[in-house]
Amino acid sequence: MSHRFSDSMQRIREIQRPLIRFFLEGSWSKRDPTDPENCDFVAANPQEMVLPGFVEALQRWTVPGDKDWYGDKLNEPYACEAVAAGLRERRGVPFRSDDVLITDGAFTGLNVCIRAITNPGDEVIYLTPSWFFFAAIIASGEASPVAVPVDPHTWDPDLAAIEAAITERTSAIIVNSPHNPSGRIYPPETLEALADLLTDASERRGRPIYLVSDETFSRIVFDDRSYSSPTEFYPYSFVVYTYTKQLLTPSQRCGFVALPPTMPDREPMREALLLGLLTYGSHGTASNVLQRAIGDLEGMSVDVKALQSRRDRMVTALRSFGYGLHSPEGTFYLLPTSPDPDDEAFVERLAAEKVFVMPGTVVEAPGRFRISITGSEQMVDRALPIFEAAAGR
């Protein structure tokens, strides 16, 4: 008997076809991960040892303080207050601890938000190029993903295109700043104009269009730039965050959803989010050790200046080889043009020389490829001559 995917899973399978080709079928999936010659710039994975302070925090909070230490935990008050205190200190906005939902990262946070604010058949706008799970997350909640390209010159949201994409079925928009994969930090005036647009559209329809702000990289900002959250300009919005990027610990998932103090009807929204988290059987919540450690983790970060220096080195070198690319303002990523319009074929040629990058097709940027600057300096040393030779070919 042949196995049949559900309609929903078949839809997600089609959305994720480029990702499946790369991660499960391409050369990267067949590499020898122990080969010291590998230059792996594919994902935001650590290529050097983790921060010692992170290890110390986990060791400290692993020791049980009471009999319930390793019992079932959901949304613990000490973790919620640590998050709210951090937001108040960094942003000067009076976030409250009871407006915080602890998750095991941004993936769960996005899922919970989308499921709380959409009905089957609704539409959710997201900006493209994009993180490769936005469309799938929207579809998994039985809503329809609507991709709106950013401005190809500035990488900012195209407000006219967003307005044109809004229909009677639009329930939300996902905004990701700093933007993965371009690294663009959306300026306050653009976010304010977006808020005005959403307010007008919501009033015309008689119900709000929610804004889900994926702020995964809001602590990875270069050149001492300031960061403005979209939630500062629009009340019907959610902050979604994960600590895995600022700590470069992608397997130790810990994050949160926070409602800004300006959001109307916070009480029913808090309940909806909590019910959404419970549908994961409490498995969408960070472990108690990580929840206990949040107060320590708040002040830790990878060396952003070192990342900035690596960005500068690689941008300068790649431009000199003939690649077209801009200098990202944040995130871990570069997004050069591919010398071959078939970016997947170009990435496979690099992989043959043990330089691994992600094809732009996976992040809805065909004709480009994505480089993670979390690769080590030794990897950069080895890879740059290969990038140069590939550009010449």
C-alpha positions in Angstrom: 0.0 0.0 0.0 1.5 3.4 -1.0 1.8 6.0 1.7 -0.2 9.2 1.0 0.8 12.5 2.5 -2.0 14.6 4.0 -2.8 17.6 1.9 -1.2 19.9 4.4 2.1 17.9 4.5 2.1 17.6 0.7 1.8 21.4 0.6 4.7 21.8 3.0 6.8 19.3 1.0 6.4 21.4 -2.1 7.3 24.6 -0.2 10.4 22.9 1.2 11.6 21.2 -2.0 14.7 23.4 -2.5 15.6 22.9 1.2 15.2 19.1 0.9 17.3 19.0 -2.2 20.2 20.8 -0.5 20.1 19.5 3.1 19.1 15.8 2.3 20.4 15.2 -1.2 23.2 17.5 -2.0 27.0 17.3 -1.4 26.7 19.0 2.0 24.6 16.1 3.3 27.2 13.6 2.1 30.3 15.4 3.5 32.6 13.9 6.1 31.9 16.2 9.1 35.2 15.2 10.7 37.3 16.3 7.7 39.6 19.1 8.9 39.6 20.7 5.4 35.9 21.4 5.4 35.0 25.0 5.2 31.4 24.9 6.4 29.6 28.3 5.9 26.2 26.8 5.5 24.3 27.5 8.7 24.7 29.5 11.9 26.6 26.7 13.6 29.6 27.2 15.9 32.9 26.3 14.4 34.8 27.2 17.6 34.2 26.4 21.3 31.2 27.8 23.0 31.3 30.7 25.4 32.7 29.5 28.8 30.1 31.6 30.6 27.4 29.6 28.9 28.8 26.4 30.1 29.2 27.7 33.6 25.6 28.9 33.7 24.3 25.5 32.7 26.6 23.8 35.3 25.3 26.1 38.0 21.7 25.6 37.2 21.9 21.9 36.6 22.3 21.3 40.3 18.7 20.8 41.7 17.5 23.4 44.2 14.4 21.5 45.2 12.5 18.2 44.5 10.6 19.8 41.6 13.6 21.0 39.8 13.3 18.4 37.0 9.5 18.1 37.1 7.3 19.4 34.4 7.8 23.1 33.7 5.9 25.4 31.4 6.2 29.2 31.7 8.1 29.8 34.9 7.8 33.2 36.6 11.6 33.6 37.3 12.3 33.1 33.5 9.5 35.5 32.5 10.8 38.2 34.8 14.4 37.8 33.6 13.2 38.3 30.0 11.0 41.3 30.9 13.8 42.9 32.9 16.2 42.4 30.0 13.8 44.0 27.5 13.1 46.9 29.9 16.8 47.6 30.3 17.8 47.3 26.6 14.8 49.0 25.1 13.4 51.3 27.7 9.9 49.9 27.2 7.9 48.7 30.2 7.5 45.0 29.3 5.7 43.0 32.0 6.7 39.5 33.0 3.1 38.2 32.6 3.2 39.3 29.0 6.1 36.9 28.3 5.8 33.3 27.1 9.0 31.1 27.3 9.6 28.9 24.3 12.3 26.6 23.1 13.4 29.1 20.5 12.0 31.3 17.7 10.7 28.3 15.7 8.1 27.5 18.4 7.4 31.2 19.1 6.5 31.8 15.4 4.4 28.6 15.3 2.5 29.6 18.5 1.9 33.2 17.2 0.7 32.1 13.8 -1.7 29.5 15.2 -3.1 31.9 17.7 -4.0 34.6 15.2 -5.0 32.7 12.0 -7.9 30.6 10.9 -7.8 28.0 8.2 -7.8 29.8 4.8 -6.3 33.0 6.2 -3.3 34.7 4.5 -0.1 35.6 6.2 2.4 38.0 4.4 6.1 37.4 4.7 9.0 39.2 3.0 11.2 37.5 0.5 14.1 36.5 0.3 13.4 34.9 3.6 14.4 32.4 6.3 13.5 29.1 4.8 10.8 28.1 7.3 8.5 31.1 7.3 6.3 29.7 4.4 6.2 26.2 5.9 5.2 27.5 9.4 2.4 29.5 7.9 1.2 26.5 5.9 1.4 24.2 8.9 -1.2 26.4 10.6 -3.5 25.9 7.6 -3.0 29.5 6.5 -1.7 30.6 3.1 1.8 32.1 2.8 1.9 35.2 0.7 5.5 36.2 -0.4 6.1 39.9 -1.0 9.6 40.7 -2.4 11.6 43.4 -0.6 12.9 46.4 -2.5 15.8 44.9 -4.6 17.9 48.0 -4.2 17.6 48.8 -0.5 16.4 45.4 0.9 13.7 47.3 2.8 10.1 46.3 2.8 8.3 47.4 -0.3 5.4 49.2 1.3 3.4 49.5 -1.9 3.8 45.8 -2.7 2.7 45.0 0.9 -0.4 47.2 0.6 -1.3 45.6 -2.7 -0.9 42.1 -1.2 -3.4 42.8 1.7 -6.8 41.2 1.1 -9.9 40.5 3.2 -8.2 37.2 4.3 -4.9 38.8 5.5 -4.6 38.1 9.2 -0.8 38.8 9.8 2.5 39.8 8.4 5.9 38.5 9.6 8.7 41.1 9.7 12.3 39.9 10.2 14.8 42.6 11.2 17.8 42.3 11.0 16.7 40.5 7.9 17.9 36.9 7.2 19.4 36.6 4.6 20.2 40.2 3.6 21.4 41.5 7.0 19.3 44.7 6.5 18.1 46.5 9.6 14.8 48.2 8.8 15.0 51.9 9.6 12.5 53.5 12.0 10.8 55.6 9.3 10.1 52.5 7.3 8.7 50.7 10.3 6.5 53.7 11.2 5.2 53.9 7.6 4.5 50.1 7.7 2.6 50.6 11.0 0.5 53.4 9.4 -0.3 51.1 6.5 -1.3 48.2 8.7 -3.4 50.5 10.9 -5.3 51.9 7.9 -5.9 48.4 6.4 -7.1 47.1 9.8 -9.5 49.9 10.2 -10.9 49.4 6.7 -11.5 45.7 7.4 -12.8 46.2 10.9 -10.3 43.7 12.5 -6.5 44.0 13.2 -3.8 42.6 11.0 -1.2 41.3 13.4 2.5 41.9 13.1 4.9 39.1 14.1 8.3 40.5 14.6 11.1 37.9 14.3 13.9 39.5 16.2 16.3 36.5 16.2 19.3 38.7 15.2 18.5 41.9 17.1 21.6 41.4 19.3 23.9 40.8 16.2 24.2 44.3 15.0 27.3 45.8 13.3 29.0 49.2 13.3 27.4 50.3 16.6 24.1 50.8 14.8 20.9 51.1 16.9 18.1 48.6 16.5 14.4 49.6 16.4 11.8 46.9 17.0 8.7 47.0 14.7 6.7 46.5 17.9 7.6 50.0 19.0 5.4 51.4 16.2 2.4 49.1 16.0 0.4 47.8 19.0 -1.0 44.6 17.4 2.4 42.9 17.4 4.6 40.2 19.0 8.3 40.0 19.8 9.7 36.6 18.9 13.2 35.9 20.1 15.7 33.1 20.6 19.0 33.2 22.6 20.6 30.7 20.3 22.1 33.4 17.9 23.5 35.8 20.5 25.1 32.7 22.2 25.8 30.7 19.1 24.3 27.6 20.7 21.7 26.4 18.1 21.0 23.1 19.8 20.3 24.6 23.2 17.0 26.2 22.3 15.6 28.9 24.5 13.6 31.9 23.6 10.3 33.8 24.1 7.3 35.6 22.8 6.6 39.0 24.4 3.6 41.2 24.0 4.4 44.9 24.0 2.6 46.9 26.6 0.6 48.8 23.9 -1.1 45.6 22.7 -4.9 45.8 23.3 -6.7 42.8 24.7 -3.6 41.3 26.2 -5.4 38.9 28.5 -7.1 36.8 25.9 -4.0 36.9 23.7 -1.9 35.6 26.6 -4.3 32.8 27.0 -4.3 32.0 23.3 -0.5 31.8 23.2 -0.4 29.6 26.3 -3.0 27.2 24.8 -0.9 27.2 21.6 2.2 26.2 23.6 0.2 23.5 25.4 -0.6 21.9 22.0 3.1 21.0 21.9 2.6 19.0 25.1 4.8 21.4 27.0 7.7 20.4 24.7 7.7 23.8 23.1 9.0 25.2 26.4 12.7 25.5 27.2 14.1 23.1 29.8 14.1 24.2 33.4 17.9 24.5 33.4 17.7 26.9 30.5 14.8 28.8 32.0 16.7 29.2 35.3 19.8 30.4 33.4 18.1 33.1 31.4 19.1 35.8 33.9 22.7 34.8 33.3 22.4 34.4 29.6 20.8 37.9 29.1 24.2 39.6 29.4 26.2 37.2 27.3 27.0 37.4 23.6 29.4 36.1 21.0 32.0 38.6 20.0 30.1 40.8 17.6 33.1 42.9 16.8 35.0 39.8 15.7 32.1 38.9 13.4 32.1 42.4 12.1 35.8 42.2 11.2 35.2 38.8 9.4 32.3 40.4 7.5 34.6 43.3 6.4 37.3 40.9 5.3 35.0 38.6 3.3 33.0 41.4 1.7 36.2 43.2 0.6 37.7 40.0 -0.8 34.6 38.8 -2.6 34.0 42.1 -4.2 37.6 42.1 -5.4 36.9 38.7 -7.0 34.0 40.1 -8.9 31.1 39.0 -6.8 28.2 41.4 -6.3 27.2 41.9 -2.7 26.3 44.5 -0.1 27.7 44.7 3.4 25.1 43.4 5.9 24.2 45.6 8.9 23.5 42.6 11.1 23.0 38.8 11.2 25.6 36.1 10.4 25.1 36.1 6.6 26.5 37.4 3.3 24.4 37.1 0.2 26.7 37.4 -2.9 25.6 36.9 -6.5 26.5 33.6 -8.1 28.7 33.7 -11.1 26.5 30.9 -12.5 22.8 31.8 -12.7 22.2 28.2 -11.5 23.1 28.9 -7.9 22.5 25.3 -6.9 25.0 24.0 -9.5 27.6 26.7 -8.4 27.2 25.6 -4.8 27.8 22.0 -5.8 31.1 23.0 -7.6 32.3 24.8 -4.4 31.4 21.7 -2.4 33.6 19.6 -4.6 36.5 21.6 -3.1 35.1 21.2 0.4 33.7 24.8 0.6 30.1 24.6 1.7 27.6 27.4 1.3 23.8 27.6 0.9 22.2 28.1 -2.5 20.1 31.2 -2.8 17.2 29.2 -4.0 16.7 27.8 -0.5 16.2 31.3 0.9 14.1 32.5 -2.1 17.1 34.4 -3.6 17.8 32.5 -6.8 21.1 33.5 -8.5 22.8 34.2 -5.2 24.3 32.1 -2.4 24.4 32.5 1.4 27.6 32.5 3.5 27.5 32.2 7.2 30.4 34.2 8.8 30.4 32.0 11.9 33.0 29.9 10.0 36.4 30.2 11.6 39.3 32.4 10.4 41.1 29.2 9.3 38.2 28.3 7.1 38.1 31.8 5.6 41.9 31.5 4.9 41.4 28.3 3.0 38.1 29.3 1.2 39.0 32.7 -0.2 41.3 31.4 -2.9 38.6 28.9 -3.9 36.0 31.6 -4.1 38.4 33.6 -6.3 39.1 30.7 -8.6 35.3 29.9 -8.9 34.5 33.5 -9.8 37.1 33.3 -12.6 35.7 30.1 -14.0 
